Amino acid sequence: MNLAPHIETTELNEADLDAVAGGVALAAATNLHLEVGPLSVCADLDALVSAEGVNANANAHVGLH
C-alpha cells in the first residue's frame, strides 16, 4: 500500500490568480512624519478597492521626546 500523498500541480496565469485572490482594482497609500522640537507626529492612511469590497485603514501617533 502506497501511503505517499497524491500531489497535483498546475500553473496559474495572471487572470486566474486575480479570480482566486479577488484582484485589486484600486489602491492608494500616504503617510506623514513631522518632527518639531520635542514633538513628533506620524500618520498613515491607505485604502483599496477589490471585488470583495472596500478596505481603509488609518493610523496616527503623537509623541513627545
For each residue, the residues with C-beta under 8 A, 3 or more apart:
1:
2:
3:
4:
5:
6:
7:
8:
9:
10:
11:
12: 16 17 20
13: 16 17
14: 17 18
15: 18 19
16: 12 13 19 20
17: 12 13 14 20 21
18: 14 15 21 22 23
19: 15 16 23
20: 12 16 17
21: 17 18
22: 18 50 51 52
23: 18 19 50 51
24: 27 48 49 50
25: 49 50 51
26: 48 49
27: 24 46 47 48 49
28: 46 47 48
29: 44 45 46 47
30: 44 45 46
31: 42 43 44 45
32: 41 42 43 44
33: 40 41 42
34: 40 41 42
35: 39 40 41
36: 39
37:
38: 64 65
39: 35 36 62 63 64 65
40: 33 34 35 61 62 63 64 65
41: 32 33 34 35 60 61 62 63
42: 31 32 33 34 59 60 61 62 63
43: 31 32 58 59 60 61
44: 29 30 31 32 57 58 59 60
45: 29 30 31 56 57 58 59
46: 27 28 29 30 56 57
47: 27 28 29 54 55 56 57
48: 24 26 27 28 54 55 56
49: 24 25 26 27 53 54
50: 22 23 24 25 53 55
51: 22 23 25
52: 22
53: 49 50
54: 47 48 49
55: 47 48 50
56: 45 46 47 48
57: 44 45 46 47
58: 43 44 45
59: 42 43 44 45
60: 41 42 43 44
61: 40 41 42 43
62: 39 40 41 42
63: 39 40 41 42
64: 38 39 40
65: 38 39 40
